[in-house]
Amino acid sequence: MTTWEYLTTPLLIHNTAAILNNWGKQGWELVQVVTGPEGGLVGYFKRPVTDAAPANTGLASAAQAAQQFQE
């Protein structure tokens, strides 16, 4: 049975393609985009958990992506 890990991230309107491409390169599949509670867009992603990518690696990926877009 496939097990999944999930990630949510804000999607900046002016940089949406770059954000989606960044997560896609890391193996994340976009599941849904919704309006966040304070406006703006939030992307919901998933990817299968494998031996090479154990559960909760999404937290490290999120931190790395956040740092990339802050620079």
Buried (B, 14 or more C-beta within 10 A) or exposed (E): EEEEBEBBBEBEEEEEEEBBEBBEEBBBEEEEEEEEEEEEBBBBBBBEBEEEBEEEBBEEBBEEBEEEEEE
